[in-house]
Amino acid sequence: MKIDMSKKASVTRCLCLMNINWHTQSGKAWAITQLRLLLTCMTVLTICSCTSTDSSKSNQSPNVLFILGDDQAWTDYGFMGHPDIKTPNLDKLVDGGVVFRRGYVPTALCRASLMSLATGHYASTHGVTGNDPSRKYWPNRSKEQNLKRGELISFIKKFETLPALLAEAGYLSHQSGKWWEGSYQHGGFTHGMTRGWPNEGCRSGDDGKKIGRETLQPCTEFIDMAVAKNKPFYMWYAPLMPHTPHNPPERFLNKYINNHPVSIAKYYAMCEWFDETCGQLIGYLETKGIRDNTLIVYVSDNGWIQNPTNKRFAMRSKQSPYEGGVRQPIIFSWPGKLKAQDRKELATSLDIFPTILAATGARLPKEKLPGINLLPYMKEQTEISRNAIFGETFAHDIADLRDHEKSLVYRWCIKGQWKLLLTYDGEVFKYPDLHKRTEKRPQLFDLRNDPHERQNLAGDHPELVKEMVGVIDAWYPVKRAKTVKVFK
């Protein structure tokens, strides 16, 4: 055995303190025996220590970067095959990660969608079905409306939010960008930017909406702080991008302005600008040496189809139950843990909540979640067992905070290649032009052959419609809302 002389000297000093005479024959023999024994023990302890260190590194809780786009169509990415829009940084996540191209959000409206991501529940469960209490009943800025806004914000306290569960597991968390539910602390974040209602001008994110468009510094400072404290972190990065106002830098706009109408060019440029900010944030993780231990998750809150003639979105996109409103690709990227996969199965943004909890080792909330933990399926590359996914559309303004059915406009189900829409008579006060409901019968679409839902096939498949209506009713029955006419 090769003996480290510094260790031998230390042991010799210990023997001297034990009054062992190193220079006598018997003392020397005994000392050598003890020395060998001690060095063997030290070697074992060193190996155990190294093993323990390596094990702790391999079991280290991962950081989580949750990137949330805002108002971007499912088609509008390089990795989804768009012929013009450039999204190299999100494309890179797909190249080395897991992508669910058939991903969906359950509600195509920002506040309801974000609340679902924070709580893991459908809007009909968490109660935040629209952006505002209806101004039909509670005039804007009135005392009555302020009371209703406060009541609406209180709904999040009924649930164990994702950042709160992660805090329990030792995580620091940071909110930036879009956030409607009061201050960041109100949602369970340890750090953040949004002051929240009832502060003046604090409806949907206030200071948080500076992120991405003006600066990334609050995010990078939080990362620095978490790394310095050797704490795992969760970051909610939800910039107001590519959401209006569409005011991209000239360096992006110049790429598109000569080949597209102005409104289209500005929107395309916003998509690329948003992608650049994602790349900058991911690059910062790399400079800090923590990218490999960071799970990155991406989804957008809802879809958007840019109107070519004005600044608004086109029909059958935002706020609608059609693919342009609810379909959203979902990405998971975790180097060394998840191999590159192009998944063909359906996924919903409700799956993100339990998947992040599983990846971080945090506990599940007490109430049952509707989403699936996708982690074992992604790690083992096995097929996901799921019968169907669901969604619901509500009016922008909430008619009754205690009865979601009064604002219910659509419910939908996707099963395999088939999608069924059911129309309801919920009250629409704001944006009535978006929910004209001229087709009151069930709408059945073959998404495999008709991904843009141009042909209603319900009349050709009455038995399939009946079966899928049963699946929707089994999800949850409506008590007051009136259903539409059915095909004979």
N, C-alpha and C positions, 0 to 999 in steps of 0.2 A: 504494500500500500504506500502510495506517495503521500508523505506527511507535509502539510503546510507548516513551515517553521514558525510562523507567527502564532498559529494555534498551539504548536508544541510548547512554545515559550509561555503562553498563557496557562496551559495545563501544568507546566513545571512550577509556575508561580503558585498555582492552587495547591500543588503537592507540598510545596515549601510551607505554605500557610497551615497545612495539615501536619507539620513537623515530621515529614518523611525525609530521611537522609538519602539524597540522590547519590551520594558518593560511596556508600557502603555497598558491598556485593548483594546482600539480601535486599537492602533498600532499593537498589537499582533494578533488580529483577522484579520486585513487587511494583515499582513505579512504572516500569515498561509495560507490565500487564495491565495496570490501571489506565496508562496512557492509551494503549490500544483500545481498551474498552470505551473510554471516553470519546476517542476519535471516531469510533464506530457509531456511537450514539449521536455525535455531532453530525456525522454524515447522513444518518437516517433523518435527523431533525431538519437538516438542510434540504433533503429531497422532499420531505413532507411539506416544508415551507414553500418550496418552489411549486409543488403540485397544488398546494392550497391557493397560491397566488394565481397560477394559470387558471384554476377552476373558477376563482372569483371573477377573473376577467371574462371567461367564457359565459358566466352566468350573470354578467353585469346587465342591469336593466337598460333596455334601449331607449334612446331619445325618440321622440315622435314629432315630426314636422307634418302638420296637417295643412295642405294647400287647398284653398277654396276659391275657385273661379266665380265670377259673378256675371250672369247673363251672357252665356256663350253656347252656341249650338253644338250638338253632338258631332256634327260633320266638320267643324271648323278648327281642325288641327292637322298638322302634317301627318301624324301617325294614323289619322282616320282617313287619309287620302285626299285632303283638300288640295286642289291644283294650284292655289295661290298663297294661302296663308302659311307663314313660316313659324313653326314652334319647335326649334331645335332642342331646347332644354327639356321640355316635356317629352319630346320624341326620344331623347336619351334615357329618360326614366323608363319608358316603355321597352326600349331595346334591352335593358338589363333587368327589367322587373316583370311584374304580373299585370296584365291589362284585361279588364272585362269590357269588351267593346259593347256588349249588350247590358250596360249598366243603366240604372234608372233612379230618379228621385221620386218619392211618393207624392210630392206636391210641388207644382211649378210656380211657386211664389216665394220670394226670398226669405221673408221672416219665418213663415211656416216651415220652409225647408231647413233653415239654419237651426230652428228650435228642435227639429227632428234629429239633427246631427248632434246637438248638445245633450239630448235626453234619451235618444235611441227609440223614440216612439212616433207613431203616426200623429198627424195633426188632430184627428178626431179623438185621440187619447190625451195629448198634452193640452189641447184647447186653444192654441194660438193658430187659428185657421187662416187668418188674414193679417194684413199689415196694421190696420187701425180699427178701433171701434167705429161703427157706422155714423157718419156725420148726418145721416137722415134723422137719427134719434138723439144724438148728442152733438150739438153744434161745435164746430172747430174752436178750440181755445176756451171753451166754456168750462165752468166749474164741474159740470156733470161729465163732460168728456175727460177732464183730468182725472176724475175719480175712476172712470172706466179704464183709462190708460194704466193707472196704478193697479187696478184689479187684474188687468191682463198681464202685466209684468210679474205679478205675484204667482202666476201659474207655475213658473219654473221651480219654485220652492217645493212643489209637490214631488219633485223627482231628484234622484241622486244623479247629478250631472257627470259627464265624462271627466272634466278637470277636477271635480270634487273627489271622485273615486281615485283618480291618480294621485291627488294630494295625500290621501290616506295611505297610499303605497309609497310615499316618500318623494313624489315628484314636485318640481316647481312647474308652473304653467304660466303662459303668456298669451294674452288676447290682443290682437291687432286687426284693424279693418272693420268689416261689417259686424255689428252686434246690436240687437234691438232690446235685449232683456235687462235694462238698467245698466248699472256699472259692471265692470269686469268682475268685481268681487261678488256681485249678486249671482253670477253664474258659476262661482266656485273657483275662479282663477286666482292664483297667488299674485300675479303681476298683470299689467295691461295698460291700455291707453284710453279706453272709453269711460267717460264720466257718467253718462247715461241719464235717462229721464229720472227726476223732473228738472234737471238742469236745463237752462235755456238753450234751444237749438239742438237738443240731444235726443233725436228720434231714433236714428238707426246706426249710430256709431261715433258721431262727433269727432273728437281728436283722433280716434282710431282710423278714420278714413284717409288720414294723411299718408298712411303706410303705402309703400309702393310708388304712388304718384309723386310724392315729395321726398321721401326718405325711407331708408331701411334701418336707420340707426337704433331705434328702440328695440328692434329684433336682435341686432348684433350685440348690443349692450347686454341684453338679457342672456344671450348665449354665453358671452364672456363671464357674466356673473355666475351662471349655473356651472360652467366648467371650473371656475375658480373655487367654487364650493364643493366640487366633485359630486354634484347632484344630477340625477336624470331629469330631463325636462320634456314638456309637451308644449308645442307652439301652434296656436290657431292663427294662421296667416290668411286673412280673408280680405284682400284689398278690393277697393271699389273698381275692379278691372275685369273684363273690358267694358263694364257698365258705363252708361252715360255719366258725365259729359264725355263725348268722344273728342278728346283734344290731345291726340298723340303728338310726340315730338316730330319735327319736320323730317328727321332722318328715317323715321318709319313711314310717315305719310308719303314721302317721295317715291317709295317703292311701289305704291299702289295707285296713286292719283291719276296717272296717265292712262290706265286701262280699265278704270271702274268709275261709276258715278261717285260724287263726292261723299255721300253718306255711307256708301259701301266701302270706299277707300279708307275712310276714317275708322270704321269699325274693324276692318282687317288690320289696320295699323295698331289699333288698341290691343287686338289679340296678340300681336307680336311683341308689343311693349310689355304686356303682362307676362308673357313667357320669359322675356329678358330678366324681369325682377325675380322670377322663380330661379333662374340660373344663377343670379347673383347671390341669392340666399343659400342655395345648395353649394355654390363655390365657397361661401364663408364656412360652412360645415367642414369642407375639405381642408381649408387652411388651418382650422382648429384641430384637425386630425380626428374628427368624430363622425365623419360621414358613414363609415362602415358600421358604426353602432347606432345608426339613426334610421328608423323606419319612416319613409316618406309616403304619405297617402294623398292622392289627388282626386277631387271631384268638383264639379261646378254646381251652384245652387239650383239653377234651372236654365232652360234653353232661351235662345234669342235668334230670331230671323230678322235681319236688318231690312227695313223698308227702303227700297232704292230711291224713293222720291222725297223722303223727309227723315227726321231724326228718330222717329218712333220705330217700334218693332212691328213686324208683319203679323197677320192673323195666324192662328194655330202655332204659336210659339210660346212666349212667356205668358203665364197664367192659364195655359190650356192643357188638356189631358193628352193632346196629340204628341207624336214623337218629337216634334220641334220644341215642345215644352218640357217633357219629362225624361227623355232619353239622355243619359250622360255617361260617357266612359269613366270607369273607375280604375285607378292605378295604385298598386302597392309596390314599393321598391325598398329592398332591404339586402344590401350586398352580403354574400356569404350565407344568408339564411333562406332567401327565396330565389330559385332559379328562374330564368326568363321563361315566361309562359304567355301564350295568347289564348285566353280562356273563351270557350264558345258558350258557356252557360249564362243564364240570367243572373244578375246581381242587383241589389238595391243599396242605396246609400245607408239604409238602416243596418246593413251588415257591418258597417265600419265601426260602430260603437263596440259590439262584442269582440270584434277582431282586434282592435287596439287594446282592449282590456286583457285579452289572452296573451298578446305579444309582450305586454308589460308585466304580467303576473298579478295585476290588480284584480280585485274581486268583482263579481257581477252584482248589479243592484238587486235589491230584495224583490222587486216586481219583475215578472217575466218579460223578456224582450222579444219583439217580433223578428228581429234580424238573426242571421246565422253567423257564427264564428267561422270565418273563411280560412283561418290560419292552417289548420291541419290539412285541408284540401289543397292549399297552395304549397305547403311544405312537401307533402307526399305526392302531389300532382295527381290526385284522384278526382273522380267525377263528383260533382256536388249533387246531392240528392235533394231536390226541391220540386214541388208540384206546380207552384205558381207564385207570381209576385203581384202586388196590389198597389193601387194609388187612388187618390181622391183630389178633386178640385173644388175649391171654395171661392166665394166672391172676395174681392180685394178688401172690402170693408165688412166687418163682422156685425151681423144684425142682432145677435143675442150671444153674449159671452158664455152663457150656461147651456146653450142648445146649439150645437154645431150644425144640426140638420137645417136650421133656418137659413144658412148660407151655403148649403150643399148644392153644387151644380153638376158634378159628375163623380162617378166611381168607375174604376177600370181594373181589369185583370189581364195578365199575359200568361198564357199557358202554352209552352212550346212555341210554335210559329204563329199562334193565334192571339189576337188582342180584342177584347170586348169592352165597349164603352156603354155605360148606362147614364141617362140624363135625368136630372132631378129639377124640382121647381124652386130651388133656393133663391132667395132675394138677391138681386144684383143692383146696387145703388150707384157705385162708381164703376166706370168702364163698361157700361151696358153693351157697347158695340162689340166687345170681345166675347160675349156669351149670348149670342142671339138665339141659339138653340133651335134653329130652323128644322133640324132633323131630330124629331122627338122619339123615334124608334131606336132600338139597340143598334149599335154600329159594330160590325165584326170585320176585322182586317187580317189579311194574310201577310204578316210582316216579312216573311221570307221572300215573297214575290212582289210585295207592294210596301216597301219600307216607309214610303211617304204617305200612306193611307189615302189613296185616291179612290178606291173602290170598296163600297160597303157590301159585304157578302152575306149579311145576316139572313136575307130572304132565301139564299141558296142552302143555308145550313141551319134550319130551325132546331134540330136536335142538339147541335153543338152549342147554339145560343142558350137553350134551356139548361144544358149542363153547366155552362160557365156562369149563368145567372145564379144557379145553385151554389157554385163555388164562391161567388161574391157575397151572397147572403150568409153563407157559413162563416165568412171572415168576420162580419158583424152585421146584424139585421138593422134596417132603418125602422124607426117607430112612427115618425110623422111625415117625413118627406115623401112626396108622391113620385112614383116611378113613371116611366114613359110608356107609350103604347108599344105593344109587341107585334111582331109579324104574325099574321094568320097562317 
